[in-house]
């Protein structure tokens, strides 16, 4: 059988870490989540799905799913149809059901086509996203205020902002305990604010790998937009992370949001590739 299901994250990374690091930026989402699970073994309420093709195979496919989230899929964009069929059969033989798939667009679409052609599921396109990478900051026109680390006193406002961010940017994502997440991020010194006499914008660092780290939860309340706050916050936070020793920062944008795509490119983020979310429904 060409696929292996792993019972723990340590064995999964032992076999697949080197392969994933061969293209660290394109594999960053799956790789960083796997590393997070390794460092936080009690983070999930249920067992993750960890499947990969045999490490000795020339053509590789690696998947990770943390229910109820979409299955993350990585592999060669020209992955043979027979291998994807074998993967689907293997997933079903292990009793897993999939809410959907996310991966580089071409691969995710091909997987979804085969999945739906061999089941009663229908595919529903979700968000189209673009992965960006930054290795050198291009500072934008300065604006009023400065970046600072969030403190516990900021938690109530940040919780409200993240709740609004979730509803505005990723309403299709499963709900989560925002209060618990924010408190943990503040404790870990992961959340940063742009302050102009009062907090006006938010950003967070997340999911580091050996050479890169993600910036996410970028949010400015509607009445504070168009003033350069988020642009300056992302630029200064990116430089802060590079100064810590990371080779690159990365982030995902919704391709439908022209504003965010423009903001990030202004500060030095360059497009890498596009990802597609696809949901499966009966």
Order of alpha helices (4+ residues) and beta strands (2+ residues): beta-alpha-alpha-beta-beta-beta-alpha-beta-alpha-beta-beta-alpha-alpha-beta-beta-beta-alpha-beta-alpha-beta
